Amino acid sequence: MDDIIAGLVLARKAPAGAVMNLGGGNRVSLAEAIGTLGQVAGVEPKPTKQGVEAGDVRDTWAGVSLAADTIGYAPSTSLHVGLAQEFAWLAGKAEDTHESR
């Protein structure tokens, strides 16, 4: 069962109105995510860096400690595996769309 689905199933045990993050639980830079997606897709991304915009967030990640403590959420899928699964699923959807024409 994938991490987010497992988290949603576990969320049934959460107190009413509780708000918590579900995600990988570790910090990943945008450059790392783009590089990993490039590996999965078999392409070499060539991002163009732009200046920082007002309101840009330097770091972000899903802190899952509340979900871990409250409902026992424990993500186990790596970024590479998760992106590879998503890429394969999307590729299958694209094939389904072309075949139905």
Stockholm file with secondary structure:
# STOCKHOLM 1.0

chainA/1-101         MDDIIAGLVLARKAPAGAVMNLGGGNRVSLAEAIGTLGQVAGVEPKPTKQGVEAGDVRDTWAGVSLAADTIGYAPSTSLHVGLAQEFAWLAGKAEDTHESR
#=GR chainA/1-101 SS CCHHHHHHHHGGGSCTTCCCCCSCCSCCCHHHHHHHHHHHHTCCCCCCCCCCCTTCCSCCCCCCHHHHHHHCCCCCCCHHHHHHHHHHHHHHHHHHHHHTC
#=GC SS_cons         CCHHHHHHHHGGGSCTTCCCCCSCCSCCCHHHHHHHHHHHHTCCCCCCCCCCCTTCCSCCCCCCHHHHHHHCCCCCCCHHHHHHHHHHHHHHHHHHHHHTC
//
